[in-house]
Amino acid sequence: KRLQEEFGPGSDDEEDEQFKKKPEDWKDLFRGNSEDLFRVGFAFSRKTVQAYAPLTKSDVLICSPLGLRELTGAEGEKKRQYDFLSSIEVLV
């Protein structure tokens, strides 16, 4: 349910007056969820897949560049968390 709420298509767009005034190609591009700040961790066991697992215990992370930057912080910030990235095997 949480996955559908956060990443599913938005139904409010169709009813918005500003959305109705836009050209069709713009509507096709921005219809639904076009948010660029996301991060989701998946943990796998023998019989289950857990979405929204804690990032430190996740087997797979799906993050936007902005979401990853928000997690790791910038150089000089007091609270930086990036030790969970030490076991990355594939980065796309």
C-alpha positions, 0 to 999 in steps of 0.5 A, spaced: 500 500 500 505 504 501 509 503 495 502 504 491 501 511 495 508 514 494 510 511 487 503 510 484 499 514 479 496 521 482 489 522 480 489 529 482 492 531 476 486 530 472 482 535 476 487 541 477 485 547 472 492 548 471 493 541 468 487 542 464 490 548 460 497 545 458 498 541 451 498 534 451 505 532 450 506 536 457 501 532 460 503 526 457 510 527 460 508 530 467 502 525 468 502 521 475 508 521 479 514 525 477 518 526 483 525 526 483 527 525 490 526 517 492 529 512 496 527 505 497 530 499 500 528 492 499 531 486 503 530 479 501 530 472 505 528 465 502 521 466 502 519 474 502 521 480 499 520 486 504 520 493 501 522 499 505 527 495 509 532 499 513 537 502 508 543 499 513 539 492 512 537 492 505 540 488 499 537 492 494 537 500 494 533 504 489 535 511 489 534 518 485 541 522 485 537 527 489 535 522 494 542 518 495 545 525 496 540 527 501 542 520 505 549 521 505 550 528 506 555 533 503 562 534 505 563 538 512 556 536 514 556 534 521 551 528 520 553 524 514 551 517 513 554 513 508 557 506 511 551 502 508 554 504 501 561 500 502 558 493 500 555 496 493 557 491 488 553 494 482 551 502 481 547 504 475 
